[in-house]
Structures are given as C-alpha cells and as structure tokens.
Amino acid sequence: MIQLKGIAAAPGISIAKVYKIGKEELIVPQQPIDEAEIPLQIQLFEEALIQTRKEIVDLQKRIAADMGQDEAEIFDAHLLVLEDRMLIEEVIARIKREHLNVAYIFSEVLKKYIDIFSKIEDEYLKERTADINDVGKRILRNLLGKERKGSLEDLKEKVVVVAHDLSPSDTAAMHKQSVCAFVTDIGGKTSHTAIMAKSLEIPAVVGVEEATSKIKSGDTLIVDGSMGVVIIDPDSATLEQYRKEEVKLKGFVEKFLEVKDLPAVTKDGKEVEITANIELPEDVSAVKLHGSHGIGLYRTEFFYMNRKDLPSEEEHYQAYKYVAEEMKPYSVIIRTLDLGGDKFLSQLEIPREMQPFLGWRAIRFCLARPEIFKVQLRAILRASVHGKLKLMYPMISGIEELEQANKILEESKAELSKEKTPFDKDIEVGVMIEVPSAAMTADLLATQADFFSIGTNDLIQYSLAVDRTNEKVAYLYEPAHPAVLRMIKNIIEAGHHAGIRVGMCGEMAGEPALILILLGLGLDDFSMPPVVIPEVKYIIRSLTLSQAQEITQAALKLSTGREVEEFSQAKLREILG
C-alpha cells in the first residue's frame, strides 16, 4: 500500500481500478516547400481551423446537454484561440518567410505561446496554458490527419483516470457512469480541469508529482478529493475505512444542499454574509444555483484577454449592468482591474519585469494610466443605478494610493454629473487588503474606506515570502500560519474599530476547517467559489459564535500552521459529528 499526496481539486471519495492515459506525443516533421506550395499550405491551415472549430462547437453542444450551459462555456476560451489574429497571422507570415510546411510552423508557434503562458506568475492565467495546448493539439491532429487514441468516451466500466495532465476536452468526455475520479501529475485548483471535475461532481486530486510513475493500469486506487490523498492498492482495513467515509460523505453533501438557500446564521444568532467569487457575467447562474447572497469578488481583468484592443466603456457598462440586475437585491463588489507586471496585455506595452508580483501592476498600473482606469470607473458608476454595486481597489499598500485612486474616482463622478448621467452618488468604495503594509496600517486605511476585503492568496505569499505557483516551495504556503492569523486578526479589529465591515475573498474563506477560526475572529463576509457555499453555510449553522471564539483563542496560542490545521479539523469533526 502506497499513499501519495497532492492538491485537493474536487471533493469526494472514490474507489476503483485505474485507467491510465499516457502523454500524447505528436511527431511533426519539418519539410521544405516551394514558393508555389505556399497557398496550399495556408489553405490546409484554414481548413484545419474550420474543422477544429466544428469539433469544439459539437463538443460544446454535447456538454451543454449533459452538464449545463455554464460548463459548455468553458470552451469559449478554445474558440477564442482559434480566432486569435496574432497567432493566425504569425503562422501565415512564417510559412511565407521560412518556406516550411504548415504543421511544423504551427507546432513551433504553439510552443512559443505555451512557453509564454507557462511563465506567467498569475495562477489562473498560468493554468490557461492547458486551453492553448488542448486546442493546439486539436489543430495539429487535423493538420496531420491523425485521430486521438484512447478516448475516454469509450469507457464501459467504472475507473479512476490517471494521467500526467488532462485537457478540458478530456475532462468533458468523462461520463459519471464510467469515470468516478481522476488523478494528475500536474495542475492546480483553478485549472479548467478542476472546475470541470467539480461540475461533474467527481473527486479529483491534482499535482501528485509521482502519480503516473507509481500508479499502473489495473491498480486499485482510493481517491480522496477532499484531503488531496491517493492510496495505491489499499489493504482491507483501509479499504473498509474509506468505504464507510464515502457513504458518510454522500450523506453530508445531501445535508449541505438542504441549507443552501438559508441564511448563514450561528445557533446563537450571529449572521454573516456568504457571497461568491466570479470572473465573468455568465458565472451568475452558478452563483444563484448554490445559494449565494451576493458577489463578494467580481474579477474584471478577463475583459482584457484574447483581444488586441482595449474594452470600451460601453462593454464594461453592459457587463456590470447585467450582473447588478441579475443579483438584485444582493450586492456585487467589483474589483477594479488587476493588470500589469506579469499580465498578458501586449497592447498596453507593459515591460517584462524580474519580480512581476512586486512590480507595476493592479492599482499602481491604474494610477499611472488614469485614462484606462477612468473607463472602468465610469462604467461601474453608470451601472450602479441598476442594482447594489460596490467597487474595490486591489493591492493598496498605503493611504496615499487610496487617496489617489479616490481622486480619480471623484473626477469620474464629476464628469458624469456634468454629462447629466445618473449614478449612485453614495456608492461604497472598499480596499482589498493583500499587502502586509496595508494589513499593518489597516487602522489608517479604515478611516477612508467603506469596507475591507482580505485577499488571502496574495497576502499569504507576500507575508511568508512564498511563490504560491512554485511547486518546490508550495509546502510553505500555509493559510493557518500563526503570522497570517495574527495579521487577519489585526485587520478585522482595525475595521471594526472604525465601524466598517470586513470580508475575505481569497481561497482561505472557503476552507472548511478555517471557517471556525475566521468566524471566531469576527469576519463579517465570506466570499468563495460558488460550489463551496452550501458546505460553508452548513458549518456556520452548526455551531455557536461563542464556540467559534473559544476555538479561535486556542488556535492563536499554537506555534505552527500544521498544529492550527490539525486542531481546527479535529474541532470541525467534533462539531459536525
């Protein structure tokens, strides 16, 4: 019996035989062509793009029918790659210049794009590499006239799929009746593969570095997607233990769903707000489905992806208006654009930096380029009359940046007033606390902010000096580290002393065992991926505030993050029975 540890990507427990998928290697020959052959090579490229588009649209239709429109829209990113004029024009230009066959030229351009995206520091954007690789291999197969071997659609029995990586297309081909879990060598919680696994409601563990080297086809595998554990050929006692856990877990999921539309209120009457994180307007349906009472983080940088031009004020306005109207009467917190440094916008001429996380990004970029910042601010203000919108600045490091941002906001308000364009003159303006300097001066920021939202993803990595995308130091990324808990405590106390609400929109807000501590620290609002909401509501409704406060006081006396996690997990099991 061998136990491996990875990243818990989709919750649940499954036990089945292994179906192993090898890495697909497409051998692309380099062949010189004559000048007269260039039009034919370009035609082959265009035909491959058309064929690939048809395949993806057909896949979207099937996914929409089987799983829902939201899951089908994941493949919009694939279609955007097919329409990327920079990529298409580069391929055509290189065919003409280098006089080489289209399959080879395209494979070289594809490698270049994948290399660029894989070096991006932003976790979400880095994992979009899988989308480019997936659609790129589709195009290559069509150029080479090859079919994908070992399709997951042909599976007849229940299996756990083990692979180096799974493309979104592979994951979409999984049917719950045949694939009951999957394990991959690489990947993270924000990959589309993980998102699809949650939608399919099958357990998944990713980032298990030795999965494909240690697991063989036919092995019996336990996949614990809740704890990120994989067990190869378990003994009878372990097998029996996990079978009981599997039954118990299914019972809990049913209980979670019973409370999803109820308020998040403790047994002694303390109510907190549970809201959702979204990237796109289309995510609103998932937000409603899982019982969210608002949107606590609307990331807006995705307006700028896969395009050569900048989004117009009207584009911003229409998107914000839609979300505001759909979420009424609940509030929607829009984070202003978090661009720059390591981000993907060549049209903005942002220089590459040695330390992009510490560079020209987020509010720093916005203050330096007010003409771009104002477009978004005006759109948010215009949309504010259609619902309960709030706006929030990212990466504020001190009071001066907040004052400068608010000055540009006031200029935008003055422009709209002069144009006689209606907007909410009392729109709430918050600060995202994700920089240690902001956490340590939260008392000063609270005098000029209407609310705080703690962005734990960056706050943790900045505080602990850990690159959360670097697998070699990932073990040091500890949300329960005593330093992190003390910092959060300071932020909440500073906010409450000034009479403002304090929320959290990082991944930590949706971690079940840490909910108890955050509740005990006095956090007012929890914002998380929609799928986690029913479980978090259930936990909060299962204990009293005084219980949570006692647990928090004990946790704050512990010396390490591991001790805190083990203690809080034990308390959670005790409370939930």
C-alpha positions in Angstrom: 0.0 0.0 0.0 1.4 3.4 -1.0 0.0 6.8 -0.1 0.6 9.9 -2.3 -0.3 13.5 -1.5 -1.5 16.1 -4.0 -3.8 19.1 -4.2 -7.4 18.6 -3.3 -9.1 19.8 -6.6 -12.7 18.4 -6.3 -14.2 16.9 -3.1 -15.4 13.4 -2.5 -14.1 9.8 -2.2 -14.0 7.2 -4.9 -12.5 3.7 -5.1 -12.0 1.9 -8.4 -9.5 0.3 -10.8 -7.0 2.6 -12.6 -7.3 3.6 -16.3 -4.0 5.2 -17.2 -3.6 7.7 -20.1 -0.1 8.2 -21.5 1.2 11.6 -22.7 0.3 12.2 -26.3 3.3 12.9 -28.4 2.7 14.3 -31.9 5.7 14.0 -34.1 5.7 16.8 -36.6 8.2 16.6 -39.5 10.0 19.7 -40.8 9.6 19.8 -44.6 10.7 22.5 -47.0 8.2 23.8 -49.6 8.4 25.7 -52.8 7.0 29.2 -53.3 4.2 27.6 -55.4 3.1 25.4 -52.5 2.6 28.3 -50.0 -1.1 29.0 -51.0 -1.9 25.2 -50.5 -0.2 25.2 -47.0 -2.3 28.3 -46.0 -5.4 26.6 -47.3 -4.6 23.5 -45.2 -4.2 25.7 -42.2 -7.6 27.4 -42.7 -9.3 24.1 -43.2 -7.8 22.7 -40.0 -9.0 25.8 -38.1 -12.6 25.3 -39.6 -12.6 21.6 -38.7 -11.3 22.2 -35.2 -14.0 24.9 -34.6 -16.7 22.4 -35.7 -15.3 19.8 -33.3 -15.3 22.2 -30.4 -18.8 23.6 -31.2 -20.1 20.0 -31.3 -18.4 19.3 -28.0 -20.0 22.4 -26.5 -23.4 21.3 -27.6 -23.0 17.9 -26.0 -21.6 19.3 -22.8 -24.5 21.8 -22.6 -27.0 19.0 -22.9 -25.2 16.7 -20.4 -23.8 19.1 -17.9 -25.3 22.6 -18.5 -24.5 25.8 -20.3 -22.0 27.1 -17.8 -19.7 24.1 -18.2 -20.1 24.3 -22.0 -18.9 28.0 -21.9 -15.5 26.8 -20.6 -14.8 26.0 -24.3 -15.3 29.6 -25.3 -11.6 30.1 -24.5 -10.8 27.4 -27.1 -12.8 29.2 -29.7 -11.0 32.4 -28.9 -7.7 30.8 -29.5 -9.0 29.7 -33.0 -9.9 33.4 -33.7 -6.6 34.9 -32.4 -5.5 37.0 -35.3 -1.9 37.4 -33.9 -1.5 33.6 -33.8 -3.0 33.1 -37.3 -1.1 35.9 -38.9 2.2 34.7 -37.3 1.7 31.2 -38.7 0.9 32.5 -42.2 3.8 35.0 -42.2 6.3 32.3 -41.1 5.1 29.9 -43.9 5.8 32.7 -46.4 9.1 33.7 -44.9 10.6 30.3 -44.0 9.2 28.1 -46.8 8.3 25.3 -44.4 5.2 23.0 -44.0 2.3 24.4 -42.1 2.2 21.6 -39.5 5.8 22.3 -38.4 5.4 26.1 -38.4 2.2 25.8 -36.4 3.8 23.5 -33.8 6.7 26.0 -33.4 4.3 28.9 -32.9 2.2 26.8 -30.5 5.4 26.0 -28.4 6.1 29.7 -28.2 2.6 30.6 -26.9 2.7 27.8 -24.4 6.1 28.9 -23.1 4.9 32.5 -22.7 1.8 31.5 -20.7 3.6 28.9 -18.6 5.9 31.7 -17.3 3.1 34.0 -16.2 3.1 34.3 -12.4 -0.7 34.7 -12.1 -2.0 31.2 -11.1 -5.3 31.4 -13.0 -3.7 32.7 -16.2 -0.8 30.3 -16.0 -3.2 27.4 -16.0 -4.8 28.7 -19.2 -1.8 27.0 -20.8 -3.9 23.9 -20.8 -6.5 25.5 -23.0 -3.9 26.7 -25.6 -2.3 23.2 -25.5 -5.6 21.4 -25.9 -6.9 23.4 -28.9 -3.4 23.5 -30.4 -3.2 19.7 -30.4 -6.6 19.5 -32.0 -5.4 21.7 -34.8 -2.2 19.7 -35.2 -4.0 16.4 -35.3 -6.2 17.8 -38.0 -3.2 19.1 -39.9 -1.5 15.7 -39.7 -4.7 13.7 -40.3 -4.4 11.8 -37.0 -7.1 10.8 -34.5 -6.8 10.8 -30.8 -6.1 7.4 -29.4 -7.6 6.0 -26.2 -10.8 8.1 -26.0 -12.4 8.4 -22.6 -15.8 8.3 -24.2 -15.3 4.6 -25.0 -15.0 3.5 -21.3 -17.5 0.8 -20.3 -16.7 0.3 -16.6 -16.1 2.5 -13.5 -12.5 3.7 -13.4 -10.2 6.2 -11.9 -8.4 8.0 -14.7 -4.7 8.7 -14.0 -2.7 11.0 -16.4 0.2 13.4 -16.5 -2.4 16.1 -17.3 -5.9 16.1 -18.6 -7.1 18.7 -21.1 -10.5 20.3 -20.7 -11.6 18.2 -23.7 -10.6 15.0 -21.9 -12.4 16.0 -18.8 -15.5 16.9 -20.7 -15.5 13.4 -22.2 -15.8 11.9 -18.8 -19.2 10.5 -18.0 -20.1 10.0 -14.4 -21.2 6.4 -15.0 -17.7 5.4 -16.2 -15.2 7.9 -14.7 -15.6 8.1 -10.9 -12.4 10.2 -10.1 -9.2 11.4 -11.6 -5.6 12.0 -10.6 -2.9 14.0 -12.4 0.8 14.7 -12.0 0.4 18.4 -12.6 -2.4 21.1 -12.2 -3.9 23.3 -9.6 -7.3 24.2 -8.0 -8.0 26.9 -10.6 -7.4 24.8 -13.7 -10.4 24.3 -16.0 -9.9 20.5 -15.5 -10.5 21.0 -11.7 -13.5 23.2 -12.5 -15.0 20.6 -14.8 -14.4 17.9 -12.1 -16.4 19.9 -9.6 -19.2 20.3 -12.2 -19.2 16.6 -12.8 -19.2 16.1 -9.1 -16.3 13.6 -9.3 -13.4 13.6 -6.8 -10.1 14.9 -8.2 -6.5 15.2 -6.9 -4.0 17.1 -9.0 -0.4 18.0 -8.6 0.5 14.4 -7.5 4.1 14.6 -8.9 4.7 10.8 -9.0 1.2 9.7 -10.0 2.0 8.3 -13.4 5.3 6.8 -12.4 4.0 4.9 -9.4 0.4 4.1 -10.4 -0.2 1.3 -13.0 -3.3 0.4 -15.1 -5.4 -2.1 -13.2 -4.2 -0.9 -9.7 -7.0 -0.4 -7.1 -7.0 3.3 -6.2 -8.6 5.3 -3.4 -9.0 9.0 -4.3 -9.8 11.3 -1.5 -10.5 14.6 -3.3 -11.4 16.3 0.0 -8.0 15.8 1.6 -5.8 15.5 -1.6 -4.8 11.9 -0.8 -4.3 9.0 -3.2 -3.8 5.4 -1.9 -2.5 2.7 -4.3 -3.6 -0.9 -3.6 -5.0 -0.3 -0.1 -5.1 -3.1 2.4 -8.5 -4.5 3.6 -8.7 -2.3 6.7 -8.0 0.9 4.8 -10.5 -0.1 2.1 -13.2 -0.7 4.7 -12.4 2.6 6.4 -12.7 4.6 3.2 -15.9 2.8 2.1 -17.5 4.0 5.3 -16.1 7.5 4.8 -17.6 7.5 1.2 -21.1 6.7 2.5 -20.8 9.3 5.3 -19.6 12.0 2.8 -22.5 11.4 0.5 -24.8 11.9 3.4 -23.1 15.2 4.3 -23.5 16.5 0.7 -27.2 16.0 0.9 -27.3 17.8 4.2 -25.3 20.7 2.8 -27.8 21.2 -0.1 -30.7 21.3 2.4 -29.4 24.6 3.8 -28.0 26.3 0.6 -30.9 28.8 0.4 -31.0 29.6 4.2 -29.1 32.4 5.9 -25.6 31.8 7.3 -26.5 32.3 11.0 -25.0 30.6 14.0 -27.0 28.7 16.6 -26.8 31.8 18.9 -28.0 34.2 16.2 -24.8 35.7 14.7 -25.4 36.1 10.9 -22.6 36.6 8.4 -22.8 37.1 4.6 -21.8 34.3 2.3 -21.1 35.5 -1.2 -19.4 34.2 -4.4 -16.3 35.0 -6.5 -16.8 35.3 -10.2 -14.7 36.0 -13.3 -17.4 36.5 -16.0 -21.0 37.7 -16.2 -22.0 34.2 -17.3 -21.0 32.9 -13.8 -24.1 34.4 -12.2 -26.3 31.4 -12.9 -23.9 29.2 -10.8 -23.9 31.8 -8.1 -27.7 31.6 -7.8 -27.8 27.8 -8.0 -25.5 27.4 -5.0 -27.4 29.9 -2.7 -25.1 32.9 -2.7 -26.4 36.1 -1.2 -24.3 38.3 -3.5 -21.0 38.6 -5.2 -18.0 39.4 -3.0 -15.4 39.5 -5.7 -16.0 40.2 -9.4 -12.6 39.9 -11.1 -12.6 42.2 -14.1 -9.2 41.7 -15.8 -10.8 39.0 -18.1 -12.4 41.7 -20.2 -8.9 42.4 -21.5 -8.0 38.8 -22.5 -7.7 37.4 -26.1 -8.0 40.7 -27.8 -5.9 43.4 -29.5 -7.9 46.4 -28.4 -9.0 47.7 -25.0 -12.6 47.2 -23.9 -14.8 50.2 -24.3 -16.7 51.9 -21.5 -19.9 50.6 -23.0 -18.6 47.0 -22.9 -17.8 47.4 -19.2 -21.1 49.0 -18.5 -23.2 46.3 -20.2 -21.4 43.6 -18.3 -21.7 45.3 -14.9 -25.4 46.3 -15.5 -26.3 42.6 -16.3 -24.7 41.3 -13.1 -26.2 44.1 -11.0 -29.7 43.4 -12.3 -29.4 39.6 -12.0 -28.2 39.8 -8.4 -30.7 42.3 -7.1 -31.4 42.8 -4.2 -27.9 41.5 -3.2 -24.7 43.5 -3.5 -22.0 43.0 -6.1 -18.4 44.0 -5.3 -16.4 44.8 -8.5 -12.7 44.7 -8.1 -11.1 47.3 -10.4 -8.7 45.9 -12.9 -5.7 44.0 -11.6 -3.4 44.3 -14.6 0.3 44.9 -15.2 3.7 43.4 -14.5 3.2 39.7 -15.3 0.0 40.1 -17.1 -0.8 39.3 -20.7 -1.6 42.6 -22.4 1.0 43.4 -25.2 -1.2 46.2 -26.5 -0.5 48.2 -23.3 3.3 48.0 -23.8 3.9 46.8 -20.2 7.6 45.9 -19.8 8.6 42.4 -18.6 9.8 42.5 -15.0 12.2 40.5 -12.9 9.7 40.4 -10.0 6.2 40.8 -11.6 4.3 40.2 -8.3 6.1 43.1 -6.8 6.0 45.2 -9.9 3.9 47.6 -12.0 0.5 46.0 -11.5 -3.0 46.5 -10.1 -3.6 49.9 -8.5 -0.1 51.0 -9.4 -0.8 50.5 -13.1 -4.2 52.2 -12.8 -2.8 55.3 -11.1 -0.1 55.5 -13.8 -2.7 55.1 -16.6 -5.7 57.1 -15.4 -7.2 57.2 -18.9 -7.6 53.4 -18.8 -8.7 53.4 -15.2 -11.4 56.0 -15.8 -13.0 54.0 -18.5 -13.8 51.3 -15.9 -14.7 53.6 -13.1 -17.2 55.5 -15.3 -18.8 52.2 -16.4 -19.1 51.0 -12.8 -20.7 54.3 -11.7 -23.1 54.2 -14.6 -24.1 50.6 -13.8 -24.6 51.4 -10.1 -28.1 52.7 -10.7 -29.2 49.2 -11.9 -28.5 47.4 -8.6 -26.4 47.4 -5.5 -22.8 47.8 -6.8 -19.7 48.5 -4.7 -16.2 48.9 -6.0 -12.9 47.8 -4.5 -9.3 48.7 -5.3 -6.7 45.8 -5.4 -3.2 45.9 -4.0 -3.4 49.1 -2.0 -0.2 49.4 0.0 -0.9 52.6 1.9 -3.2 55.6 2.5 -1.6 57.7 -0.3 -2.6 55.2 -3.0 -6.2 55.1 -1.7 -6.4 58.9 -1.8 -5.0 59.0 -5.3 -7.5 56.3 -6.5 -10.4 58.2 -4.8 -9.3 61.4 -6.5 -9.6 59.8 -10.0 -13.0 58.3 -8.9 -14.2 61.8 -7.9 -13.1 63.2 -11.3 -15.1 60.4 -13.0 -18.2 61.3 -10.8 -17.8 65.0 -11.8 -17.6 64.1 -15.5 -20.8 62.0 -15.3 -22.6 64.8 -13.3 -21.6 67.3 -16.0 -23.0 65.0 -18.6 -26.2 64.5 -16.5 -25.6 60.7 -16.5 -27.2 59.1 -13.4 -25.1 57.1 -10.9 -25.2 56.1 -7.3 -23.5 59.1 -5.6 -23.1 57.1 -2.3 -21.5 54.0 -3.9 -19.4 52.2 -1.4 -15.7 52.1 -2.0 -13.6 49.4 -0.4 -10.0 48.3 -0.1 -8.6 44.8 -0.8 -6.1 44.1 1.9 -3.5 41.8 0.3 -0.2 43.6 1.0 1.4 43.4 4.5 1.9 47.2 4.7 -1.9 47.5 4.2 -2.5 44.9 6.9 -0.3 46.7 9.4 -1.8 50.2 8.6 -5.4 48.9 8.4 -6.4 51.4 11.1 -5.3 54.3 8.8 -7.0 52.8 5.7 -10.2 52.2 7.6 -10.7 56.0 8.1 -11.2 56.4 4.3 -12.6 53.0 3.3 -16.3 51.9 3.4 -15.3 48.2 3.8 -12.3 45.9 3.7 -11.9 42.6 1.8 -8.9 40.4 2.7 -7.3 38.9 -0.4 -5.5 36.0 1.3 -4.0 34.4 -1.8 -1.5 37.3 -2.2 -1.4 38.3 1.5 -0.1 34.9 2.4 2.5 34.7 -0.2 3.8 38.2 0.5 3.8 37.6 4.2 5.5 34.2 4.1 7.8 35.0 1.1 6.3 32.0 -0.8 5.6 31.9 -4.5 2.3 30.0 -4.5 2.8 28.9 -8.1 6.3 27.3 -7.3 5.9 23.6 -6.6 9.2 23.5 -4.8 8.1 25.8 -2.0 4.4 25.1 -2.1 4.6 23.3 1.3 5.5 26.7 2.9 2.2 28.3 1.7 0.2 28.0 4.9 -3.1 29.8 5.4 -3.1 28.7 9.0 0.4 30.1 9.8 0.3 32.0 13.1 1.7 35.1 11.4 -1.2 35.1 8.9 -3.8 34.6 11.6 -2.4 37.4 13.7 -2.4 39.7 10.6 -6.0 38.8 9.8 -7.0 39.5 13.5 -5.3 42.9 13.2 -7.2 43.8 10.0 -10.6 42.8 11.4 -10.1 44.6 14.7 -9.0 47.8 12.8 -12.0 47.6 10.6 -14.5 47.1 13.4 -12.9 49.8 15.5 -13.7 52.2 12.6 -17.2 50.8 12.2 -16.7 49.1 8.8 -17.4 45.6 7.7 -14.5 43.2 7.0 -14.8 40.4 4.4 -12.5 37.9 2.8 -12.4 36.9 -0.8 -9.3 34.6 -1.0 -9.3 30.8 -1.2 -9.0 30.7 2.6 -12.6 32.0 3.0 -13.9 28.6 1.6 -11.6 26.3 3.6 -14.0 24.3 5.9 -11.6 23.8 8.8 -10.6 27.5 8.8 -14.2 28.8 8.8 -14.4 28.2 12.5 -11.3 30.4 13.2 -12.4 33.2 10.8 -15.8 33.2 12.4 -14.3 33.4 15.8 -12.0 36.3 14.7 -15.1 38.3 13.8 -15.1 38.1 10.0 -18.3 39.6 8.6 -18.4 38.4 5.0 -17.0 35.2 3.3 -16.7 35.2 -0.5 -15.7 31.9 -2.3 -16.2 29.7 -5.3 -20.0 29.1 -5.7 -19.7 25.3 -5.3 -18.3 25.6 -1.7 -21.2 27.8 -0.4 -23.6 25.1 0.8 -20.9 23.4 2.9 -19.8 26.7 4.5 -23.4 27.6 5.3 -23.9 24.2 6.9 -20.8 24.6 9.1 -21.8 28.1 10.3 -25.3 26.9 11.1 -23.9 24.0 13.1 -22.2 25.9 15.9 -22.5 29.0 18.2 -20.4 32.1 17.9 -19.1 31.5 21.4 -17.8 28.1 20.3 -16.0 29.6 17.4 -14.4 32.3 19.6 -13.2 29.6 22.1 -11.7 27.6 19.2 -10.0 30.7 17.8 -8.5 31.7 21.1 -7.0 28.3 21.5 -5.7 28.3 17.9 -4.0 31.6 18.3 -1.8 30.1 21.1 -0.5 27.3 18.8 3.0 27.6 17.3 2.7 26.3 13.7 0.3 26.3 10.8 0.2 22.5 10.9 -0.9 22.5 14.6 -3.6 25.0 13.8 -5.0 23.0 10.9 -5.0 19.7 12.8 -6.6 21.4 15.8 -9.3 23.1 13.7 -10.0 20.0 11.6 -10.5 18.0 14.9 -12.9 20.6 16.2 -14.8 20.6 12.9 -15.2 16.8 13.1 -16.4 17.2 16.7 -19.0 19.8 15.8 -20.3 18.1 12.7 -20.3 14.6 14.4 
